[in-house]
């Protein structure tokens, strides 16, 4: 089964919530930071720096950013000029 970027992010967010309730929190924090670093490196290699940065945003900020991008694309104000 292949997971999309948003599914990976939601799984990570769910895992973070579970880690906060864990009795061995300090060990889990180190593991979570390592997983986040590996995810960032993967996203950077797979999608580029900008998409990796967006994928690391909290869900609400990521949604707002993507909505702005869609509005700009529809309005034609994407910043690319045709010559």
PDB file of N, CA, C and O in Angstrom:
ATOM      1  N   UNK A   1       0.840  -1.170   0.000  1.00  0.00           N
ATOM      2  CA  UNK A   1       0.000   0.000   0.000  1.00  0.00           C
ATOM      3  C   UNK A   1       0.882   1.229   0.000  1.00  0.00           C
ATOM      4  O   UNK A   1       1.837   1.308   0.773  1.00  0.00           O
ATOM      5  N   UNK A   2       0.580   2.170  -0.841  1.00  0.00           N
ATOM      6  CA  UNK A   2       1.368   3.397  -0.951  1.00  0.00           C
ATOM      7  C   UNK A   2       0.621   4.533  -0.261  1.00  0.00           C
ATOM      8  O   UNK A   2      -0.554   4.771  -0.543  1.00  0.00           O
ATOM      9  N   UNK A   3       1.296   5.228   0.635  1.00  0.00           N
ATOM     10  CA  UNK A   3       0.680   6.347   1.346  1.00  0.00           C
ATOM     11  C   UNK A   3       1.038   7.653   0.661  1.00  0.00           C
ATOM     12  O   UNK A   3       2.169   7.835   0.209  1.00  0.00           O
ATOM     13  N   UNK A   4       0.082   8.555   0.584  1.00  0.00           N
ATOM     14  CA  UNK A   4       0.336   9.881   0.051  1.00  0.00           C
ATOM     15  C   UNK A   4       0.948  10.766   1.122  1.00  0.00           C
ATOM     16  O   UNK A   4       0.997  10.393   2.294  1.00  0.00           O
ATOM     17  N   UNK A   5       1.417  11.944   0.714  1.00  0.00           N
ATOM     18  CA  UNK A   5       2.059  12.873   1.638  1.00  0.00           C
ATOM     19  C   UNK A   5       1.171  13.268   2.794  1.00  0.00           C
ATOM     20  O   UNK A   5       1.634  13.317   3.934  1.00  0.00           O
ATOM     21  N   UNK A   6      -0.100  13.553   2.531  1.00  0.00           N
ATOM     22  CA  UNK A   6      -0.992  13.983   3.612  1.00  0.00           C
ATOM     23  C   UNK A   6      -1.290  12.837   4.570  1.00  0.00           C
ATOM     24  O   UNK A   6      -1.486  13.066   5.764  1.00  0.00           O
ATOM     25  N   UNK A   7      -1.328  11.602   4.060  1.00  0.00           N
ATOM     26  CA  UNK A   7      -1.560  10.457   4.943  1.00  0.00           C
ATOM     27  C   UNK A   7      -0.362  10.244   5.861  1.00  0.00           C
ATOM     28  O   UNK A   7      -0.525   9.907   7.034  1.00  0.00           O
ATOM     29  N   UNK A   8       0.833  10.440   5.331  1.00  0.00           N
ATOM     30  CA  UNK A   8       2.040  10.295   6.147  1.00  0.00           C
ATOM     31  C   UNK A   8       2.037  11.344   7.243  1.00  0.00           C
ATOM     32  O   UNK A   8       2.350  11.042   8.395  1.00  0.00           O
ATOM     33  N   UNK A   9       1.686  12.577   6.893  1.00  0.00           N
ATOM     34  CA  UNK A   9       1.659  13.659   7.870  1.00  0.00           C
ATOM     35  C   UNK A   9       0.631  13.359   8.958  1.00  0.00           C
ATOM     36  O   UNK A   9       0.923  13.549  10.139  1.00  0.00           O
ATOM     37  N   UNK A  10      -0.566  12.893   8.590  1.00  0.00           N
ATOM     38  CA  UNK A  10      -1.586  12.632   9.601  1.00  0.00           C
ATOM     39  C   UNK A  10      -1.181  11.471  10.507  1.00  0.00           C
ATOM     40  O   UNK A  10      -1.508  11.475  11.694  1.00  0.00           O
ATOM     41  N   UNK A  11      -0.486  10.493   9.975  1.00  0.00           N
ATOM     42  CA  UNK A  11       0.014   9.392  10.793  1.00  0.00           C
ATOM     43  C   UNK A  11       1.038   9.933  11.783  1.00  0.00           C
ATOM     44  O   UNK A  11       1.029   9.557  12.955  1.00  0.00           O
ATOM     45  N   UNK A  12       1.919  10.812  11.317  1.00  0.00           N
ATOM     46  CA  UNK A  12       2.921  11.399  12.201  1.00  0.00           C
ATOM     47  C   UNK A  12       2.240  12.204  13.301  1.00  0.00           C
ATOM     48  O   UNK A  12       2.615  12.089  14.467  1.00  0.00           O
ATOM     49  N   UNK A  13       1.241  13.022  12.948  1.00  0.00           N
ATOM     50  CA  UNK A  13       0.514  13.817  13.941  1.00  0.00           C
ATOM     51  C   UNK A  13      -0.163  12.908  14.963  1.00  0.00           C
ATOM     52  O   UNK A  13      -0.158  13.213  16.156  1.00  0.00           O
ATOM     53  N   UNK A  14      -0.745  11.795  14.514  1.00  0.00           N
ATOM     54  CA  UNK A  14      -1.383  10.848  15.427  1.00  0.00           C
ATOM     55  C   UNK A  14      -0.367  10.222  16.365  1.00  0.00           C
ATOM     56  O   UNK A  14      -0.631  10.043  17.554  1.00  0.00           O
ATOM     57  N   UNK A  15       0.798   9.890  15.822  1.00  0.00           N
ATOM     58  CA  UNK A  15       1.851   9.301  16.649  1.00  0.00           C
ATOM     59  C   UNK A  15       2.333  10.294  17.698  1.00  0.00           C
ATOM     60  O   UNK A  15       2.599   9.910  18.837  1.00  0.00           O
ATOM     61  N   UNK A  16       2.449  11.556  17.329  1.00  0.00           N
ATOM     62  CA  UNK A  16       2.871  12.575  18.289  1.00  0.00           C
ATOM     63  C   UNK A  16       1.879  12.660  19.450  1.00  0.00           C
ATOM     64  O   UNK A  16       2.284  12.762  20.608  1.00  0.00           O
ATOM     65  N   UNK A  17       0.597  12.620  19.145  1.00  0.00           N
ATOM     66  CA  UNK A  17      -0.424  12.695  20.197  1.00  0.00           C
ATOM     67  C   UNK A  17      -0.307  11.511  21.151  1.00  0.00           C
ATOM     68  O   UNK A  17      -0.456  11.670  22.363  1.00  0.00           O
ATOM     69  N   UNK A  18      -0.044  10.339  20.613  1.00  0.00           N
ATOM     70  CA  UNK A  18       0.114   9.159  21.464  1.00  0.00           C
ATOM     71  C   UNK A  18       1.366   9.251  22.328  1.00  0.00           C
ATOM     72  O   UNK A  18       1.360   8.819  23.481  1.00  0.00           O
ATOM     73  N   UNK A  19       2.439   9.813  21.776  1.00  0.00           N
ATOM     74  CA  UNK A  19       3.688   9.920  22.522  1.00  0.00           C
ATOM     75  C   UNK A  19       3.535  10.803  23.759  1.00  0.00           C
ATOM     76  O   UNK A  19       4.171  10.548  24.782  1.00  0.00           O
ATOM     77  N   UNK A  20       2.706  11.827  23.674  1.00  0.00           N
ATOM     78  CA  UNK A  20       2.509  12.724  24.803  1.00  0.00           C
ATOM     79  C   UNK A  20       1.869  12.001  25.991  1.00  0.00           C
ATOM     80  O   UNK A  20       2.042  12.421  27.135  1.00  0.00           O
ATOM     81  N   UNK A  21       1.149  10.942  25.733  1.00  0.00           N
ATOM     82  CA  UNK A  21       0.481  10.195  26.800  1.00  0.00           C
ATOM     83  C   UNK A  21       1.327   9.039  27.323  1.00  0.00           C
ATOM     84  O   UNK A  21       0.878   8.295  28.195  1.00  0.00           O
ATOM     85  N   UNK A  22       2.508   8.882  26.820  1.00  0.00           N
ATOM     86  CA  UNK A  22       3.353   7.743  27.169  1.00  0.00           C
ATOM     87  C   UNK A  22       4.149   8.031  28.446  1.00  0.00           C
ATOM     88  O   UNK A  22       4.595   9.157  28.666  1.00  0.00           O
ATOM     89  N   UNK A  23       4.321   7.012  29.277  1.00  0.00           N
ATOM     90  CA  UNK A  23       5.038   7.192  30.544  1.00  0.00           C
ATOM     91  C   UNK A  23       6.546   7.342  30.346  1.00  0.00           C
ATOM     92  O   UNK A  23       7.218   7.920  31.200  1.00  0.00           O
ATOM     93  N   UNK A  24       7.084   6.840  29.253  1.00  0.00           N
ATOM     94  CA  UNK A  24       8.518   6.973  28.981  1.00  0.00           C
ATOM     95  C   UNK A  24       8.733   8.045  27.911  1.00  0.00           C
ATOM     96  O   UNK A  24       9.359   7.818  26.876  1.00  0.00           O
ATOM     97  N   UNK A  25       8.193   9.203  28.209  1.00  0.00           N
ATOM     98  CA  UNK A  25       8.120  10.318  27.269  1.00  0.00           C
ATOM     99  C   UNK A  25       9.487  10.742  26.730  1.00  0.00           C
ATOM    100  O   UNK A  25       9.620  10.977  25.529  1.00  0.00           O
ATOM    101  N   UNK A  26      10.504  10.846  27.588  1.00  0.00           N
ATOM    102  CA  UNK A  26      11.806  11.341  27.150  1.00  0.00           C
ATOM    103  C   UNK A  26      12.436  10.460  26.085  1.00  0.00           C
ATOM    104  O   UNK A  26      13.006  10.966  25.118  1.00  0.00           O
ATOM    105  N   UNK A  27      12.339   9.147  26.251  1.00  0.00           N
ATOM    106  CA  UNK A  27      12.885   8.241  25.238  1.00  0.00           C
ATOM    107  C   UNK A  27      12.104   8.364  23.944  1.00  0.00           C
ATOM    108  O   UNK A  27      12.681   8.300  22.859  1.00  0.00           O
ATOM    109  N   UNK A  28      10.796   8.539  24.051  1.00  0.00           N
ATOM    110  CA  UNK A  28       9.953   8.655  22.873  1.00  0.00           C
ATOM    111  C   UNK A  28      10.220   9.958  22.127  1.00  0.00           C
ATOM    112  O   UNK A  28      10.140   9.997  20.900  1.00  0.00           O
ATOM    113  N   UNK A  29      10.539  11.031  22.866  1.00  0.00           N
ATOM    114  CA  UNK A  29      10.825  12.319  22.227  1.00  0.00           C
ATOM    115  C   UNK A  29      12.048  12.187  21.330  1.00  0.00           C
ATOM    116  O   UNK A  29      12.055  12.684  20.204  1.00  0.00           O
ATOM    117  N   UNK A  30      13.080  11.519  21.829  1.00  0.00           N
ATOM    118  CA  UNK A  30      14.284  11.313  21.029  1.00  0.00           C
ATOM    119  C   UNK A  30      13.965  10.506  19.774  1.00  0.00           C
ATOM    120  O   UNK A  30      14.454  10.820  18.689  1.00  0.00           O
ATOM    121  N   UNK A  31      13.146   9.471  19.924  1.00  0.00           N
ATOM    122  CA  UNK A  31      12.756   8.656  18.770  1.00  0.00           C
ATOM    123  C   UNK A  31      11.912   9.477  17.794  1.00  0.00           C
ATOM    124  O   UNK A  31      12.092   9.373  16.581  1.00  0.00           O
ATOM    125  N   UNK A  32      10.989  10.296  18.317  1.00  0.00           N
ATOM    126  CA  UNK A  32      10.138  11.110  17.456  1.00  0.00           C
ATOM    127  C   UNK A  32      10.968  12.130  16.681  1.00  0.00           C
ATOM    128  O   UNK A  32      10.711  12.375  15.502  1.00  0.00           O
ATOM    129  N   UNK A  33      11.965  12.726  17.341  1.00  0.00           N
ATOM    130  CA  UNK A  33      12.829  13.700  16.652  1.00  0.00           C
ATOM    131  C   UNK A  33      13.618  13.027  15.535  1.00  0.00           C
ATOM    132  O   UNK A  33      13.804  13.602  14.463  1.00  0.00           O
ATOM    133  N   UNK A  34      14.074  11.819  15.790  1.00  0.00           N
ATOM    134  CA  UNK A  34      14.796  11.075  14.758  1.00  0.00           C
ATOM    135  C   UNK A  34      13.873  10.763  13.586  1.00  0.00           C
ATOM    136  O   UNK A  34      14.268  10.912  12.430  1.00  0.00           O
ATOM    137  N   UNK A  35      12.657  10.334  13.873  1.00  0.00           N
ATOM    138  CA  UNK A  35      11.684  10.047  12.805  1.00  0.00           C
ATOM    139  C   UNK A  35      11.372  11.316  12.019  1.00  0.00           C
ATOM    140  O   UNK A  35      11.312  11.282  10.790  1.00  0.00           O
ATOM    141  N   UNK A  36      11.173  12.433  12.715  1.00  0.00           N
ATOM    142  CA  UNK A  36      10.888  13.696  12.026  1.00  0.00           C
ATOM    143  C   UNK A  36      12.047  14.106  11.131  1.00  0.00           C
ATOM    144  O   UNK A  36      11.831  14.577  10.014  1.00  0.00           O
ATOM    145  N   UNK A  37      13.283  13.930  11.611  1.00  0.00           N
ATOM    146  CA  UNK A  37      14.455  14.273  10.796  1.00  0.00           C
ATOM    147  C   UNK A  37      14.502  13.399   9.539  1.00  0.00           C
ATOM    148  O   UNK A  37      14.760  13.895   8.442  1.00  0.00           O
ATOM    149  N   UNK A  38      14.252  12.110   9.705  1.00  0.00           N
ATOM    150  CA  UNK A  38      14.249  11.195   8.559  1.00  0.00           C
ATOM    151  C   UNK A  38      13.136  11.580   7.582  1.00  0.00           C
ATOM    152  O   UNK A  38      13.346  11.571   6.369  1.00  0.00           O
ATOM    153  N   UNK A  39      11.951  11.918   8.109  1.00  0.00           N
ATOM    154  CA  UNK A  39      10.841  12.344   7.243  1.00  0.00           C
ATOM    155  C   UNK A  39      11.191  13.612   6.470  1.00  0.00           C
ATOM    156  O   UNK A  39      10.931  13.702   5.270  1.00  0.00           O
ATOM    157  N   UNK A  40      11.793  14.612   7.171  1.00  0.00           N
ATOM    158  CA  UNK A  40      12.172  15.855   6.495  1.00  0.00           C
ATOM    159  C   UNK A  40      13.162  15.593   5.371  1.00  0.00           C
ATOM    160  O   UNK A  40      13.031  16.136   4.274  1.00  0.00           O
ATOM    161  N   UNK A  41      14.165  14.746   5.658  1.00  0.00           N
ATOM    162  CA  UNK A  41      15.155  14.415   4.633  1.00  0.00           C
ATOM    163  C   UNK A  41      14.504  13.713   3.446  1.00  0.00           C
ATOM    164  O   UNK A  41      14.820  14.007   2.293  1.00  0.00           O
ATOM    165  N   UNK A  42      13.590  12.782   3.736  1.00  0.00           N
ATOM    166  CA  UNK A  42      12.884  12.086   2.659  1.00  0.00           C
ATOM    167  C   UNK A  42      12.059  13.065   1.828  1.00  0.00           C
ATOM    168  O   UNK A  42      12.123  13.047   0.599  1.00  0.00           O
ATOM    169  N   UNK A  43      11.283  13.921   2.502  1.00  0.00           N
ATOM    170  CA  UNK A  43      10.440  14.882   1.782  1.00  0.00           C
ATOM    171  C   UNK A  43      11.287  15.838   0.953  1.00  0.00           C
ATOM    172  O   UNK A  43      10.901  16.200  -0.159  1.00  0.00           O
ATOM    173  N   UNK A  44      12.431  16.248   1.478  1.00  0.00           N
ATOM    174  CA  UNK A  44      13.311  17.155   0.739  1.00  0.00           C
ATOM    175  C   UNK A  44      13.833  16.478  -0.526  1.00  0.00           C
ATOM    176  O   UNK A  44      13.855  17.087  -1.596  1.00  0.00           O
ATOM    177  N   UNK A  45      14.253  15.219  -0.403  1.00  0.00           N
ATOM    178  CA  UNK A  45      14.759  14.497  -1.580  1.00  0.00           C
ATOM    179  C   UNK A  45      13.646  14.214  -2.578  1.00  0.00           C
ATOM    180  O   UNK A  45      13.845  14.344  -3.786  1.00  0.00           O
ATOM    181  N   UNK A  46      12.477  13.827  -2.081  1.00  0.00           N
ATOM    182  CA  UNK A  46      11.385  13.408  -2.964  1.00  0.00           C
ATOM    183  C   UNK A  46      10.649  14.589  -3.601  1.00  0.00           C
ATOM    184  O   UNK A  46      10.256  14.521  -4.766  1.00  0.00           O
ATOM    185  N   UNK A  47      10.462  15.678  -2.834  1.00  0.00           N
ATOM    186  CA  UNK A  47       9.589  16.754  -3.302  1.00  0.00           C
ATOM    187  C   UNK A  47      10.274  18.106  -3.424  1.00  0.00           C
ATOM    188  O   UNK A  47       9.688  19.030  -3.988  1.00  0.00           O
ATOM    189  N   UNK A  48      11.491  18.257  -2.919  1.00  0.00           N
ATOM    190  CA  UNK A  48      12.177  19.542  -2.956  1.00  0.00           C
ATOM    191  C   UNK A  48      12.008  20.295  -1.647  1.00  0.00           C
ATOM    192  O   UNK A  48      11.186  19.937  -0.804  1.00  0.00           O
ATOM    193  N   UNK A  49      12.808  21.353  -1.497  1.00  0.00           N
ATOM    194  CA  UNK A  49      12.840  22.101  -0.232  1.00  0.00           C
ATOM    195  C   UNK A  49      11.507  22.738   0.122  1.00  0.00           C
ATOM    196  O   UNK A  49      11.079  22.656   1.273  1.00  0.00           O
ATOM    197  N   UNK A  50      10.840  23.370  -0.837  1.00  0.00           N
ATOM    198  CA  UNK A  50       9.604  24.082  -0.525  1.00  0.00           C
ATOM    199  C   UNK A  50       8.507  23.124  -0.065  1.00  0.00           C
ATOM    200  O   UNK A  50       7.838  23.389   0.934  1.00  0.00           O
ATOM    201  N   UNK A  51       8.319  22.037  -0.766  1.00  0.00           N
ATOM    202  CA  UNK A  51       7.286  21.078  -0.384  1.00  0.00           C
ATOM    203  C   UNK A  51       7.624  20.420   0.957  1.00  0.00           C
ATOM    204  O   UNK A  51       6.727  20.146   1.755  1.00  0.00           O
ATOM    205  N   UNK A  52       8.903  20.167   1.206  1.00  0.00           N
ATOM    206  CA  UNK A  52       9.304  19.595   2.494  1.00  0.00           C
ATOM    207  C   UNK A  52       8.962  20.558   3.624  1.00  0.00           C
ATOM    208  O   UNK A  52       8.503  20.133   4.684  1.00  0.00           O
ATOM    209  N   UNK A  53       9.184  21.863   3.403  1.00  0.00           N
ATOM    210  CA  UNK A  53       8.856  22.865   4.407  1.00  0.00           C
ATOM    211  C   UNK A  53       7.354  22.891   4.666  1.00  0.00           C
ATOM    212  O   UNK A  53       6.919  22.956   5.816  1.00  0.00           O
ATOM    213  N   UNK A  54       6.561  22.840   3.595  1.00  0.00           N
ATOM    214  CA  UNK A  54       5.105  22.863   3.723  1.00  0.00           C
ATOM    215  C   UNK A  54       4.606  21.607   4.430  1.00  0.00           C
ATOM    216  O   UNK A  54       3.709  21.688   5.269  1.00  0.00           O
ATOM    217  N   UNK A  55       5.167  20.461   4.107  1.00  0.00           N
ATOM    218  CA  UNK A  55       4.746  19.206   4.743  1.00  0.00           C
ATOM    219  C   UNK A  55       5.012  19.211   6.242  1.00  0.00           C
ATOM    220  O   UNK A  55       4.325  18.518   6.992  1.00  0.00           O
ATOM    221  N   UNK A  56       5.999  19.984   6.689  1.00  0.00           N
ATOM    222  CA  UNK A  56       6.334  20.034   8.112  1.00  0.00           C
ATOM    223  C   UNK A  56       5.451  21.002   8.895  1.00  0.00           C
ATOM    224  O   UNK A  56       5.505  21.016  10.125  1.00  0.00           O
ATOM    225  N   UNK A  57       4.639  21.811   8.213  1.00  0.00           N
ATOM    226  CA  UNK A  57       3.754  22.759   8.891  1.00  0.00           C
ATOM    227  C   UNK A  57       2.632  22.019   9.622  1.00  0.00           C
ATOM    228  O   UNK A  57       2.251  20.920   9.218  1.00  0.00           O
ATOM    229  N   UNK A  58       2.104  22.611  10.688  1.00  0.00           N
ATOM    230  CA  UNK A  58       0.905  22.040  11.311  1.00  0.00           C
ATOM    231  C   UNK A  58      -0.245  22.001  10.295  1.00  0.00           C
ATOM    232  O   UNK A  58      -0.260  22.779   9.341  1.00  0.00           O
ATOM    233  N   UNK A  59      -1.180  21.115  10.499  1.00  0.00           N
ATOM    234  CA  UNK A  59      -2.246  20.875   9.522  1.00  0.00           C
ATOM    235  C   UNK A  59      -3.001  22.155   9.135  1.00  0.00           C
ATOM    236  O   UNK A  59      -3.281  22.366   7.955  1.00  0.00           O
ATOM    237  N   UNK A  60      -3.328  22.999  10.100  1.00  0.00           N
ATOM    238  CA  UNK A  60      -4.091  24.214   9.796  1.00  0.00           C
ATOM    239  C   UNK A  60      -3.280  25.171   8.928  1.00  0.00           C
ATOM    240  O   UNK A  60      -3.803  25.733   7.966  1.00  0.00           O
ATOM    241  N   UNK A  61      -2.001  25.360   9.265  1.00  0.00           N
ATOM    242  CA  UNK A  61      -1.146  26.251   8.466  1.00  0.00           C
ATOM    243  C   UNK A  61      -0.907  25.679   7.075  1.00  0.00           C
ATOM    244  O   UNK A  61      -0.885  26.417   6.090  1.00  0.00           O
ATOM    245  N   UNK A  62      -0.728  24.357   6.994  1.00  0.00           N
ATOM    246  CA  UNK A  62      -0.510  23.706   5.702  1.00  0.00           C
ATOM    247  C   UNK A  62      -1.733  23.894   4.806  1.00  0.00           C
ATOM    248  O   UNK A  62      -1.599  24.186   3.617  1.00  0.00           O
ATOM    249  N   UNK A  63      -2.932  23.725   5.384  1.00  0.00           N
ATOM    250  CA  UNK A  63      -4.159  23.914   4.610  1.00  0.00           C
ATOM    251  C   UNK A  63      -4.306  25.347   4.120  1.00  0.00           C
ATOM    252  O   UNK A  63      -4.698  25.576   2.976  1.00  0.00           O
ATOM    253  N   UNK A  64      -3.991  26.317   4.984  1.00  0.00           N
ATOM    254  CA  UNK A  64      -4.085  27.730   4.586  1.00  0.00           C
ATOM    255  C   UNK A  64      -3.088  28.050   3.484  1.00  0.00           C
ATOM    256  O   UNK A  64      -3.417  28.769   2.540  1.00  0.00           O
ATOM    257  N   UNK A  65      -1.877  27.527   3.595  1.00  0.00           N
ATOM    258  CA  UNK A  65      -0.853  27.760   2.578  1.00  0.00           C
ATOM    259  C   UNK A  65      -1.290  27.191   1.229  1.00  0.00           C
ATOM    260  O   UNK A  65      -1.171  27.856   0.200  1.00  0.00           O
ATOM    261  N   UNK A  66      -1.797  25.958   1.241  1.00  0.00           N
ATOM    262  CA  UNK A  66      -2.226  25.329  -0.006  1.00  0.00           C
ATOM    263  C   UNK A  66      -3.434  26.047  -0.605  1.00  0.00           C
ATOM    264  O   UNK A  66      -3.557  26.134  -1.827  1.00  0.00           O
ATOM    265  N   UNK A  67      -4.327  26.561   0.242  1.00  0.00           N
ATOM    266  CA  UNK A  67      -5.473  27.334  -0.258  1.00  0.00           C
ATOM    267  C   UNK A  67      -4.993  28.606  -0.951  1.00  0.00           C
ATOM    268  O   UNK A  67      -5.515  28.980  -2.001  1.00  0.00           O
ATOM    269  N   UNK A  68      -3.997  29.270  -0.360  1.00  0.00           N
ATOM    270  CA  UNK A  68      -3.427  30.472  -1.000  1.00  0.00           C
ATOM    271  C   UNK A  68      -2.817  30.128  -2.346  1.00  0.00           C
ATOM    272  O   UNK A  68      -2.995  30.866  -3.316  1.00  0.00           O
ATOM    273  N   UNK A  69      -2.097  29.009  -2.416  1.00  0.00           N
ATOM    274  CA  UNK A  69      -1.497  28.600  -3.684  1.00  0.00           C
ATOM    275  C   UNK A  69      -2.566  28.340  -4.743  1.00  0.00           C
ATOM    276  O   UNK A  69      -2.416  28.733  -5.900  1.00  0.00           O
ATOM    277  N   UNK A  70      -3.651  27.669  -4.331  1.00  0.00           N
ATOM    278  CA  UNK A  70      -4.731  27.394  -5.296  1.00  0.00           C
ATOM    279  C   UNK A  70      -5.371  28.685  -5.785  1.00  0.00           C
ATOM    280  O   UNK A  70      -5.651  28.827  -6.976  1.00  0.00           O
ATOM    281  N   UNK A  71      -5.609  29.640  -4.864  1.00  0.00           N
ATOM    282  CA  UNK A  71      -6.193  30.924  -5.274  1.00  0.00           C
ATOM    283  C   UNK A  71      -5.279  31.645  -6.249  1.00  0.00           C
ATOM    284  O   UNK A  71      -5.747  32.209  -7.238  1.00  0.00           O
ATOM    285  N   UNK A  72      -3.965  31.633  -5.976  1.00  0.00           N
ATOM    286  CA  UNK A  72      -3.017  32.299  -6.875  1.00  0.00           C
ATOM    287  C   UNK A  72      -2.986  31.613  -8.239  1.00  0.00           C
ATOM    288  O   UNK A  72      -2.888  32.285  -9.266  1.00  0.00           O
ATOM    289  N   UNK A  73      -3.068  30.284  -8.257  1.00  0.00           N
ATOM    290  CA  UNK A  73      -3.035  29.552  -9.518  1.00  0.00           C
ATOM    291  C   UNK A  73      -4.273  29.868 -10.351  1.00  0.00           C
ATOM    292  O   UNK A  73      -4.174  30.043 -11.566  1.00  0.00           O
ATOM    293  N   UNK A  74      -5.427  29.940  -9.714  1.00  0.00           N
ATOM    294  CA  UNK A  74      -6.680  30.226 -10.412  1.00  0.00           C
ATOM    295  C   UNK A  74      -6.693  31.663 -10.935  1.00  0.00           C
ATOM    296  O   UNK A  74      -7.180  31.916 -12.036  1.00  0.00           O
ATOM    297  N   UNK A  75      -6.159  32.604 -10.151  1.00  0.00           N
ATOM    298  CA  UNK A  75      -6.179  34.004 -10.549  1.00  0.00           C
ATOM    299  C   UNK A  75      -5.101  34.327 -11.575  1.00  0.00           C
ATOM    300  O   UNK A  75      -5.116  35.401 -12.175  1.00  0.00           O
ATOM    301  N   UNK A  76      -4.166  33.403 -11.780  1.00  0.00           N
ATOM    302  CA  UNK A  76      -3.117  33.638 -12.757  1.00  0.00           C
ATOM    303  C   UNK A  76      -1.965  34.467 -12.199  1.00  0.00           C
ATOM    304  O   UNK A  76      -1.123  34.935 -12.965  1.00  0.00           O
ATOM    305  N   UNK A  77      -1.909  34.655 -10.902  1.00  0.00           N
ATOM    306  CA  UNK A  77      -0.864  35.463 -10.287  1.00  0.00           C
ATOM    307  C   UNK A  77       0.232  34.568  -9.721  1.00  0.00           C
ATOM    308  O   UNK A  77       0.720  34.799  -8.614  1.00  0.00           O
ATOM    309  N   UNK A  78       0.610  33.564 -10.471  1.00  0.00           N
ATOM    310  CA  UNK A  78       1.596  32.624  -9.981  1.00  0.00           C
ATOM    311  C   UNK A  78       3.011  33.124 -10.015  1.00  0.00           C
ATOM    312  O   UNK A  78       3.906  32.445  -9.511  1.00  0.00           O
ATOM    313  N   UNK A  79       3.256  34.286 -10.589  1.00  0.00           N
ATOM    314  CA  UNK A  79       4.593  34.844 -10.602  1.00  0.00           C
ATOM    315  C   UNK A  79       5.412  34.420 -11.806  1.00  0.00           C
ATOM    316  O   UNK A  79       6.562  34.841 -11.933  1.00  0.00           O
ATOM    317  N   UNK A  80       4.864  33.606 -12.691  1.00  0.00           N
ATOM    318  CA  UNK A  80       5.581  33.184 -13.885  1.00  0.00           C
ATOM    319  C   UNK A  80       5.023  33.967 -15.060  1.00  0.00           C
ATOM    320  O   UNK A  80       3.822  33.940 -15.327  1.00  0.00           O
ATOM    321  N   UNK A  81       5.902  34.658 -15.752  1.00  0.00           N
ATOM    322  CA  UNK A  81       5.426  35.453 -16.885  1.00  0.00           C
ATOM    323  C   UNK A  81       5.725  34.737 -18.184  1.00  0.00           C
ATOM    324  O   UNK A  81       6.786  34.134 -18.347  1.00  0.00           O
ATOM    325  N   UNK A  82       4.780  34.807 -19.108  1.00  0.00           N
ATOM    326  CA  UNK A  82       4.962  34.190 -20.432  1.00  0.00           C
ATOM    327  C   UNK A  82       5.670  35.198 -21.333  1.00  0.00           C
ATOM    328  O   UNK A  82       5.333  36.382 -21.336  1.00  0.00           O
ATOM    329  N   UNK A  83       6.629  34.734 -22.080  1.00  0.00           N
ATOM    330  CA  UNK A  83       7.359  35.637 -22.988  1.00  0.00           C
ATOM    331  C   UNK A  83       7.018  35.345 -24.413  1.00  0.00           C
ATOM    332  O   UNK A  83       7.533  36.000 -25.318  1.00  0.00           O
TER     333      UNK A  83
END
